[in-house]
Every structure is written in C-alpha cells, then in structure tokens.
Amino acid sequence: MDVLESFAPDALEDDPELSAITAFAAKLTGMPIAQVTLVEEERQRFLAGEGLDVKETPRDVSFCDHAMRSNRLMEVRDATKDERFANNGLVTTPPRIRYYAGQPLISEEGAPLGALCVIDAKPHAEGLNDFQREGLAVLGQAVMRRLQFRRDTLQARKQIDEREERMRRIIEGLPQIAWSADATGRFDYFNAHWRETVGDTPPATADDWREFIHPDDWQEAYDEWGRCFASGEEYGAEYRLKLADGSYAWMLALAVPVAERANEPARWFGTVTDIDETRRALEERDLLAHELSHRIKNLFAVVIGLASLKARRQPEVQSFVTELTDTLRALGRAHEFVRVGHAASSHEDLYGLLEALFEPYAREADEHRVRVSGDHVPVSAASATPLALVFHELATNSAKYGALSTDDGHVTLVVSDEGDMVRLRWQEHGGPPVSEAGAEGFGSRLVEMSVKGQLGGTWERTFAPEGLVVDLMVSKAAIAR
C-alpha cells in the first residue's frame, strides 16, 4: 500500500493520457470496455477508461487482483467456464463479464499495482491474436511510464518543498535582514528580522526605502542601487537604518542578481547586516590612532630638536646628528604617509610612499632626482618603516658617494608587480665611478636587516660602470599586511 500511495492515485482519476491509452486499447482489441485499475487493500479503483460507469468495486470480485500477480497478460476467454470467476458477482450480475484480458502493472520495486484490462460481456473463444497481445503489453508499459512520471514529479516536488522549507528556516533564523526582489525591482520577501529590527511594513519598491534610511545616506544608497540594478553588478552600500525605537544604526547592505537561466531577467537576493558596533569601534580606533600619530609626530620633533641642540653645543657630533635627523625625518614622512587608522586612498601604495620619501631630493617641484616609476602596489603601516629605512639609506649614500652627489646625476627606481613578489630596482646614473670598497658598512647591515629580517625578502648589489644597481625582491603579502 505504501508503494501504491506514492503514486498519489487520486490526482490521476480520469487522467487524459491514461484515458487515451484505454481508448486505444479498446480499439486495438475490439472490446467495449477498457480500464486502468489499481488494486488497494479493500477495493479496486478504476482510474481511467471507458465502458463502465462505476469508479470502484470490492477487491474480492476483482479480476485484476489475479492478473497483477503474474508478469504476463492474463486472459479469460469465458468467465462462466473458469472456476475462479464462475460465481463472481461481476459475472453473475451486471456487467456480466464473460471475456477479460489484463496486462499487469508492476512498479519499479516489483510491487503489483493493478492492470490495464479489456472486458466484454460475451465470450471470445479465439482470444487475442499475437499483435493484440503485444499491443496491450506496450500500452501497459505506457501506463507505467505515466504512473512513474507522476511519482517522480511528486518526489521532486517534495524534495523542492523540503529544500525550500530548510532554506526558509535558515533565512528566518539569520541574525540579519534578508530580502528578495523580482526582475522589475519590486521587493517581494523580507524575513522576520525586518519587523523585529524596524517594526514596520517592509518596502515594496526602492523609493519606499526613503522612509527607513537616514536622510544623509539616502541619495547615495539609492543611486548605487539604481546603478547596480541597471548594470547587473553586485550591490553594496553602508547606511544608517531607522530602528523600531526611532534611533538609527549603521548597516551593511549587500545584494546579488541571480538568473535561473541564461538571458532571463535576474531576481535579486540581499541582506542588511547591523554593523553599528563595528563602525563605532572603528571610529574609536581611528580616534585613538590619530591621537597616537599626533604624539609620535611630536616625539619625532622633540628628538630632532634635542639632537640639533646637542650638535650646537658639541660641534664634533654634527655629522652624526645630521644623519640621525635626516633618518628621523624620513621615518616621519613614512609615518605620515601610511599611519595606523588613516583612511585608505588610492595614494596609499608603495609608489606613493617612495615619492614622498624622495621629495627632499627634488631640485624643483617638477624635477625629481629620484624618479619612481612602475606598478602601484598596496603598502601597510607595518612595512612603511623598514622600507623608509632602506631607501633613506640608499638615498643618503648616493648623496654622499653616488649619483646624487653630482649636479647631473639621478636615480631611477622601478616598481614591478611580479605576482606574489614585488621587485624594486634602484639604479644610479651620472655619478662618479663606484667600487665595492667599503661596501660592507653599517648602512649595508641596516639594509640587510630591514629587507631580510623585517620584510622577508632578498637584495643584491651590482657595482656597474654606470652606477650602483640594487635589486630588492619582497613578497607582496609582506608589504601589504
């Protein structure tokens, strides 16, 4: 019975496809009655057919109950002469069956379901010919395909319903607002978190969001939605949403378009996540970082001032103090360029940091003696200090002994993005002849320590006839983290 119920037979009563099969079976065999039957525990049901006005009979008088127990056609040419059926109520009273042929209907599991049968009120001593018997077998297979298709459809629908229910439970349980919109941009679903958060009827159109988004944030969020909806790009915006108590909280809104098939209009699915605490924490961090940055700048100024005062009192340390203050100023420029908590911008990359470091070496605003070129690579506050030390050391060394010590000398510094690595090539031009003599001093150790120890990279010097060449290789992750 469980197998039979899996076909949901109620929905198949008078099914047009089954009716067409029984009509053809009647014509094929020349019989006035043809039926598709299902045999249940207590009754026999007539799903579709012609020639009978009844919808069911008791199982104990069912011919099909016998037919379905075999795997081949059962034929009764004269029921009055068959001891199984001679006293059957369907034989002794209307419809007074005499002839019966039933093709068994067997499920994929091997369970007998019923039969495709043809019936006549008069006997047929000659029975069906081979063509008719083969035809009923083919039609029986067609009936089973229809029944199986019905079951497969029900199972697929059940699986879809179960998945949808699981997804609904997941979406309803999300700690953020979830929504969907149709291809016209009309919002047709919001989970329960909307009402819990906002306490009002959700918006139906993009214009309706105006009521809930802070006036200062509305236009930017609305324009971005319009742009993404028109282009099919993913949507993202931060804005303040009005809460149920009338206050506002910062939210992160994200949405993606999803098309079920190619070239079809996409539906939109989105979330609105409360980031108010995160925003406040970031603002507090930025405030603290700003104060810390201010104090570090003051500390640089104090140390430079104290060192300069010491040099005036003790002229013999002047050269050391000059080097020290130059280094501190270079570190200060690096700190100012990339400082903790500073808002990100397109200029906060290695290219820009190097240009800032070498500003003091420009003769005029448009004539840089250290000419930076190449790729733009992100740089972090943590890597700015060792990079500043390395290139300040190279620049000061060049100003003393290399290309920057002459009026016509200059340096090219090329930044190359090479996948996971970044190459920086320092090449001096137009300076005095260079040699390896005295190359392993404090400056070299400082570069070695900064490049290998702090940036995890490598460096190599070449004392070329035209000037010093220094190649640095550092990982992109090391300078961006």
Phi, psi and omega per residue, in radians:
M1 nan -0.622 3.125
D2 -1.078 -0.695 3.114
V3 -1.130 -0.774 -3.128
L4 -1.085 -0.735 -3.130
E5 -1.166 -0.431 -3.132
S6 -1.162 -0.266 3.095
F7 -1.543 -0.076 -3.113
A8 0.805 1.116 -3.003
P9 -1.111 -0.415 -3.133
D10 -0.978 -0.659 -3.093
A11 -1.323 -0.147 -3.090
L12 -1.782 0.038 3.108
E13 -1.104 2.278 -3.117
D14 1.002 0.545 3.105
D15 -1.055 2.253 -3.076
P16 -1.003 -0.681 -3.117
E17 -1.197 -0.735 3.090
L18 -1.162 -0.650 3.109
S19 -1.102 -0.675 3.114
A20 -1.143 -0.663 3.132
I21 -1.145 -0.775 -3.128
T22 -1.180 -0.623 3.104
A23 -1.088 -0.722 3.127
F24 -1.213 -0.625 3.109
A25 -1.084 -0.690 3.117
A26 -1.117 -0.756 3.134
K27 -1.179 -0.698 -3.120
L28 -1.048 -0.697 -3.039
T29 -1.753 -0.187 -3.111
G30 1.276 0.443 -3.118
M31 -1.744 2.563 -3.140
P32 -1.354 -0.322 -3.080
I33 -2.187 2.315 3.021
A34 -2.513 2.325 -3.047
Q35 -2.500 2.618 2.887
V36 -1.795 2.112 -3.082
T37 -2.065 2.623 2.971
L38 -2.166 2.286 -3.070
V39 -1.782 1.979 3.128
E40 -1.691 -3.031 -3.045
E41 -1.095 -0.695 -3.068
E42 -2.035 -0.194 -3.044
R43 -2.541 2.896 2.996
Q44 -1.979 2.186 -3.109
R45 -1.787 2.447 3.028
F46 -1.771 1.839 -3.072
L47 -1.288 -0.786 -3.087
A48 -2.750 2.654 3.106
G49 2.762 -2.890 3.136
E50 -2.581 2.702 3.094
G51 1.699 -0.158 3.097
L52 -2.245 2.459 3.118
D53 -1.668 -0.231 -3.090
V54 -1.489 2.696 3.126
K55 -1.783 -0.263 -3.117
E56 -2.826 2.822 3.013
T57 -2.468 2.798 3.060
P58 -1.070 2.590 -3.101
R59 -1.136 -0.544 -3.025
D60 -1.216 -0.173 3.064
V61 -1.921 0.159 -3.029
S62 -1.357 2.133 2.970
F63 -1.184 -0.652 -3.071
C64 -1.151 -0.432 3.083
D65 -1.081 -0.574 3.075
H66 -1.376 -0.734 -3.061
A67 -1.104 -0.650 -3.022
M68 -1.318 -0.144 -3.133
R69 -1.447 -0.039 3.111
S70 -2.013 2.955 3.093
N71 -1.853 0.234 3.091
R72 -2.450 2.952 -3.074
L73 -0.994 2.321 3.004
M74 -1.802 2.243 -3.099
E75 -2.177 2.237 3.051
V76 -2.057 1.911 -3.011
R77 -1.452 -0.489 3.049
D78 -2.613 1.814 -3.038
A79 -1.111 -0.487 -3.118
T80 -1.194 -0.313 -3.127
K81 -1.830 0.079 3.133
D82 -1.835 2.046 -3.046
E83 -1.057 -0.376 3.111
R84 -1.233 -0.483 -2.967
F85 -2.201 -0.072 -3.033
A86 -1.001 -0.612 -3.124
N87 -1.794 0.209 -3.140
N88 -1.176 2.410 -3.126
G89 -1.040 -0.507 3.130
L90 -1.339 -0.180 3.106
V91 -1.723 -0.717 -3.075
T92 -1.441 -0.356 3.104
T93 -2.255 2.912 3.137
P94 -0.897 2.414 0.261
P95 -1.531 0.177 3.067
R96 0.921 1.053 -3.123
I97 -1.122 2.323 3.018
R98 -2.045 -0.799 -3.130
Y99 -1.927 2.448 3.102
Y100 -2.569 2.350 2.964
A101 -2.356 2.198 -3.091
G102 -2.252 2.167 3.059
Q103 -1.606 2.047 -3.054
P104 -1.130 2.545 3.053
L105 -1.897 1.962 -3.063
I106 -2.061 2.311 -3.125
S107 -1.305 2.973 3.106
E108 -1.053 -0.505 3.138
E109 -1.387 -0.114 -3.092
G110 1.579 0.188 -3.133
A111 -1.484 2.276 3.081
P112 -1.258 2.313 -3.081
L113 -1.925 -0.677 -3.047
G114 2.926 -2.513 -3.101
A115 -2.745 2.735 2.867
L116 -1.693 1.996 -3.002
C117 -2.191 2.685 2.997
V118 -2.162 2.497 -2.977
I119 -2.414 2.595 3.039
D120 -2.489 2.664 3.129
A121 -1.511 0.079 3.074
K122 -2.266 2.603 -3.098
P123 -1.262 2.752 3.084
H124 -2.285 1.641 -3.057
A125 -1.107 -0.563 -3.108
E126 -1.386 -0.354 -3.136
G127 1.185 -2.948 -3.123
L128 -1.437 2.568 3.027
N129 -1.447 3.035 -3.070
D130 -1.073 -0.665 -3.126
F131 -1.110 -0.743 -3.135
Q132 -1.185 -0.702 3.127
R133 -1.109 -0.764 3.111
E134 -1.129 -0.677 3.119
G135 -1.090 -0.744 3.099
L136 -1.113 -0.625 3.101
A137 -1.110 -0.753 3.119
V138 -1.134 -0.739 3.131
L139 -1.163 -0.599 3.073
G140 -1.098 -0.687 3.078
Q141 -1.119 -0.654 3.111
A142 -1.128 -0.682 3.079
V143 -1.063 -0.788 -3.119
M144 -1.147 -0.618 3.085
R145 -1.105 -0.699 3.114
R146 -1.143 -0.762 3.121
L147 -1.122 -0.745 -3.126
Q148 -1.155 -0.688 3.095
F149 -1.049 -0.725 3.109
R150 -1.068 -0.772 -3.133
R151 -1.161 -0.758 3.124
D152 -1.056 -0.696 3.127
T153 -1.109 -0.750 3.126
L154 -1.107 -0.752 -3.137
Q155 -1.143 -0.720 3.112
A156 -1.114 -0.731 3.126
R157 -1.137 -0.670 3.111
K158 -1.112 -0.755 3.121
Q159 -1.109 -0.715 3.104
I160 -1.103 -0.776 3.129
D161 -1.071 -0.712 3.140
E162 -1.154 -0.737 3.109
R163 -1.118 -0.738 3.128
E164 -1.106 -0.673 3.129
E165 -1.173 -0.728 3.086
R166 -1.084 -0.770 3.133
M167 -1.121 -0.692 3.121
R168 -1.079 -0.751 3.127
R169 -1.106 -0.716 3.120
I170 -1.097 -0.837 -3.091
I171 -1.134 -0.717 3.134
E172 -1.165 -0.466 -3.133
G173 -1.556 -0.033 3.137
L174 -1.110 2.540 3.102
P175 -1.426 0.193 3.096
Q176 -2.312 2.914 3.092
I177 -1.256 2.334 3.052
A178 -2.162 2.482 -3.094
W179 -2.579 2.909 3.012
S180 -2.453 2.727 3.114
A181 -2.422 2.577 -3.141
D182 -1.400 -3.106 -3.044
A183 -1.172 -0.251 3.095
T184 -1.577 -0.082 -3.114
G185 1.589 0.168 3.120
R186 -1.527 2.245 -3.093
F187 -1.390 2.129 -3.033
D188 -2.075 0.006 3.100
Y189 -2.685 2.378 2.941
F190 -2.383 2.403 3.090
N191 -1.337 3.075 -3.029
A192 -1.119 -0.370 -3.081
H193 -1.164 -0.396 3.079
W194 -1.059 -0.926 -3.089
R195 -1.175 -0.609 3.095
E196 -1.109 -0.624 -3.084
T197 -1.495 -0.821 -3.000
V198 -1.706 -0.550 3.111
G199 1.231 0.489 -3.093
D200 -2.569 2.925 3.094
T201 -1.094 2.291 -3.101
P202 -1.190 2.745 -3.132
P203 -1.221 2.603 3.091
A204 -1.756 -0.466 -3.139
T205 -2.303 2.948 3.122
A206 -1.062 -0.658 3.137
D207 -1.090 -0.533 -3.103
D208 -1.172 -0.339 3.140
W209 -1.176 -0.340 -3.119
R210 -0.936 -0.597 -3.103
E211 -1.150 -0.411 -2.989
F212 -1.923 -0.313 -3.105
I213 -1.690 2.436 -3.123
H214 -0.944 2.390 -3.103
P215 -0.939 -0.611 -3.124
D216 -1.246 -0.349 -3.081
D217 -1.850 -0.239 -2.975
W218 -1.021 -0.922 -2.978
Q219 -1.105 -0.751 -3.135
E220 -1.113 -0.768 3.134
A221 -1.136 -0.709 -3.123
Y222 -1.161 -0.787 -3.135
D223 -1.115 -0.693 -3.137
E224 -1.150 -0.696 3.086
W225 -1.085 -0.785 3.135
G226 -1.066 -0.712 3.140
R227 -1.147 -0.819 -3.104
C228 -1.191 -0.663 3.137
F229 -1.111 -0.675 -3.123
A230 -1.273 -0.631 -3.056
S231 -1.609 -0.311 -3.083
G232 1.437 0.224 3.095
E233 -1.414 2.760 3.049
E234 -1.140 2.512 -3.071
Y235 -1.783 2.444 3.054
G236 -2.651 2.336 -3.135
A237 -2.762 2.666 3.004
E238 -2.038 2.300 3.117
Y239 -2.714 2.932 3.094
R240 -1.647 2.211 -3.112
L241 -1.832 2.420 3.133
K242 -1.317 2.198 -3.100
L243 -1.603 3.035 -3.087
A244 -1.071 -0.517 -3.126
D245 -1.527 0.081 3.111
G246 1.624 -0.200 3.111
S247 -1.431 2.996 3.130
Y248 -2.037 2.563 3.076
A249 -2.377 2.521 3.134
W250 -1.232 2.367 -3.137
M251 -2.252 2.633 2.987
L252 -1.891 2.033 -3.138
A253 -1.815 2.220 3.115
L254 -2.296 2.527 3.112
A255 -2.680 2.592 3.109
V256 -2.296 2.509 3.037
P257 -1.508 2.423 -3.140
V258 -2.325 2.071 3.093
A259 -1.810 2.285 -3.129
E260 -1.177 -0.630 3.130
R261 -2.381 2.743 -3.138
A262 -1.050 2.499 3.094
N263 1.175 0.251 3.053
E264 -1.789 2.587 3.070
P265 -1.036 2.490 -3.059
A266 -1.596 2.546 2.894
R267 -1.520 2.774 -3.136
W268 -2.017 2.423 3.095
F269 -2.245 2.296 -3.049
G270 -2.533 2.927 3.071
T271 -2.345 2.699 3.038
V272 -2.240 1.971 -3.006
T273 -1.938 2.342 3.121
D274 -1.258 2.036 3.110
I275 -2.109 0.359 -3.037
D276 -1.067 -0.804 -3.135
E277 -1.123 -0.685 3.121
T278 -1.111 -0.765 3.120
R279 -1.063 -0.773 -3.133
R280 -1.130 -0.695 3.116
A281 -1.116 -0.698 3.111
L282 -1.146 -0.705 3.116
E283 -1.105 -0.722 3.106
E284 -1.149 -0.695 3.112
R285 -1.112 -0.754 -3.136
D286 -1.113 -0.677 3.114
L287 -1.115 -0.772 3.121
L288 -1.123 -0.749 3.141
A289 -1.109 -0.677 3.116
H290 -1.097 -0.750 3.131
E291 -1.150 -0.727 3.122
L292 -1.107 -0.740 3.117
S293 -1.060 -0.736 3.136
H294 -1.073 -0.716 -3.115
R295 -1.235 -0.630 3.100
I296 -1.124 -0.728 3.097
K297 -1.068 -0.728 3.101
N298 -1.110 -0.647 3.139
L299 -1.138 -0.747 3.059
F300 -0.985 -0.801 -3.103
A301 -1.103 -0.719 -3.137
V302 -1.130 -0.794 -3.112
V303 -1.124 -0.744 3.108
I304 -1.086 -0.719 3.129
G305 -1.120 -0.769 3.138
L306 -1.134 -0.713 3.132
A307 -1.131 -0.723 3.130
S308 -1.121 -0.699 3.107
L309 -1.092 -0.718 3.131
K310 -1.098 -0.681 -3.129
A311 -1.151 -0.657 3.129
R312 -1.150 -0.600 -3.128
R313 -1.419 -0.504 -3.133
Q314 -2.259 1.488 -3.075
P315 -0.985 -0.416 -3.089
E316 -1.185 -0.285 3.124
V317 -1.777 0.182 -3.046
Q318 -1.008 -0.774 -3.088
S319 -1.119 -0.696 3.110
F320 -1.128 -0.770 -3.127
V321 -1.102 -0.685 3.126
T322 -1.068 -0.795 3.102
E323 -1.081 -0.760 -3.121
L324 -1.087 -0.833 -3.101
T325 -1.182 -0.617 3.069
D326 -1.082 -0.740 3.118
T327 -1.125 -0.751 3.127
L328 -1.095 -0.688 3.118
R329 -1.154 -0.667 3.090
A330 -1.115 -0.752 3.087
L331 -1.114 -0.645 3.105
G332 -1.110 -0.717 3.108
R333 -1.132 -0.706 3.103
A334 -1.119 -0.722 3.124
H335 -1.115 -0.709 -3.134
E336 -1.196 -0.611 -3.102
F337 -1.228 -0.812 3.138
V338 -2.235 1.685 -3.137
R339 -2.051 2.649 -3.098
V340 -1.011 2.280 3.098
G341 1.476 -0.075 -3.126
H342 -1.256 2.448 -3.126
A343 -1.085 2.377 -3.128
A344 -1.200 2.525 3.061
S345 -2.557 3.013 -3.107
S346 -1.218 -0.260 -3.109
H347 -1.553 -0.155 -3.095
E348 -1.476 1.184 3.071
D349 -2.377 3.051 -3.075
L350 -1.052 -0.708 3.133
Y351 -0.971 -0.877 -3.110
G352 -1.169 -0.669 3.112
L353 -1.047 -0.773 -3.121
L354 -1.138 -0.710 3.099
E355 -1.063 -0.699 3.133
A356 -1.150 -0.686 -3.125
L357 -1.127 -0.589 -3.023
F358 -1.699 0.135 3.098
E359 -0.940 -0.721 -3.116
P360 -1.077 -0.277 -3.091
Y361 -1.654 0.106 3.092
A362 -1.471 2.330 3.079
R363 -1.237 -0.805 3.093
E364 -2.366 3.055 -3.042
A365 -1.017 -0.541 -3.059
D366 -1.875 0.225 -3.117
E367 -2.278 1.641 3.129
H368 -1.590 2.272 3.115
R369 -1.475 -0.384 2.969
V370 -1.874 1.871 -2.985
R371 -1.754 1.905 -3.098
V372 -1.604 2.353 3.101
S373 -2.596 2.970 3.075
G374 1.999 -2.596 -3.000
D375 -1.538 2.704 3.067
H376 -1.666 2.141 -3.103
V377 -2.217 2.317 3.133
P378 -1.046 2.549 3.115
V379 -2.323 2.501 -3.105
S380 -1.846 2.913 3.108
A381 -1.094 -0.623 -3.085
A382 -1.151 -0.600 -3.101
S383 -1.587 -0.201 -3.093
A384 -1.103 -0.675 -3.085
T385 -1.145 -0.926 3.115
P386 -1.094 -0.614 3.095
L387 -1.130 -0.722 3.119
A388 -1.096 -0.726 3.131
L389 -1.098 -0.770 -3.106
V390 -1.068 -0.918 -3.017
F391 -1.384 -0.417 2.989
H392 -1.172 -0.708 3.119
E393 -1.108 -0.766 3.124
L394 -1.123 -0.701 -3.109
A395 -1.203 -0.770 -3.133
T396 -1.175 -0.644 3.094
N397 -1.127 -0.683 3.107
S398 -1.183 -0.613 -3.141
A399 -1.184 -0.477 3.139
K400 -1.516 -0.784 -2.949
Y401 -2.184 -0.227 -2.987
G402 -1.975 -2.558 -3.004
A403 -1.068 -0.606 -3.096
L404 -1.347 -0.053 3.095
S405 -1.506 -0.106 3.124
T406 -1.989 2.771 -3.103
D407 -1.156 -0.603 -3.045
D408 -1.728 -0.028 -3.086
G409 -1.353 2.682 3.049
H410 -2.675 2.957 -3.120
V411 -2.204 2.411 2.972
T412 -1.880 2.362 3.101
L413 -2.207 1.958 -3.063
V414 -1.874 2.206 3.102
V415 -1.752 2.142 -3.114
S416 -2.148 2.116 3.057
D417 -1.438 1.975 -3.088
E418 -2.074 0.944 3.125
G419 1.398 -1.989 3.132
D420 -1.393 -0.206 -3.085
M421 -2.048 2.762 3.054
V422 -2.165 2.235 3.092
R423 -1.803 2.326 3.053
L424 -2.135 2.063 -3.115
R425 -1.952 2.009 3.073
W426 -1.692 2.096 -3.101
Q427 -2.352 2.158 -3.104
E428 -1.644 2.522 -3.107
H429 -2.357 2.424 3.016
G430 1.339 0.326 3.119
G431 -1.727 -3.120 3.092
P432 -1.213 2.855 3.095
P433 -0.993 2.507 -3.118
V434 -2.031 2.720 3.101
S435 -2.563 2.970 -3.118
E436 -1.429 -0.089 -3.123
A437 -1.068 2.246 3.116
G438 1.255 0.342 -3.057
A439 -1.339 -0.354 -3.045
E440 -1.761 0.946 3.113
G441 -1.642 -2.849 -3.123
F442 -1.073 -0.685 -3.125
G443 -1.039 -0.735 3.123
S444 -1.116 -0.702 3.123
R445 -1.157 -0.620 3.113
L446 -1.128 -0.784 3.107
V447 -1.094 -0.786 3.128
E448 -0.994 -0.810 -3.115
M449 -1.135 -0.724 -3.099
S450 -1.231 -0.808 -3.070
V451 -1.237 -0.883 -3.071
K452 -1.421 -0.804 -3.040
G453 -1.285 -0.748 -3.038
Q454 -1.749 -0.502 -3.115
L455 -1.860 -0.124 3.115
G456 1.104 0.560 -3.085
G457 -2.007 -2.889 3.103
T458 -2.317 2.766 3.066
W459 -2.542 2.692 -3.092
E460 -2.554 2.340 3.108
R461 -1.847 2.490 3.030
T462 -2.270 2.134 3.136
F463 -1.585 1.375 -3.089
A464 -1.386 2.722 -3.142
P465 -0.987 -0.637 -3.095
E466 -1.441 -0.173 3.102
G467 2.567 2.913 -3.107
L468 -1.115 2.410 3.028
V469 -2.152 2.215 3.092
V470 -2.137 2.157 3.090
D471 -1.890 2.142 3.070
L472 -1.975 2.373 3.033
M473 -2.158 2.060 3.116
V474 -2.286 2.668 3.138
S475 -1.308 2.503 3.139
K476 -1.088 -0.641 -3.133
A477 -1.130 -0.619 -3.093
A478 -1.165 -0.623 -3.096
I479 -1.572 -0.193 -3.122
A480 -1.760 -0.276 -3.030
R481 -1.363 nan nan
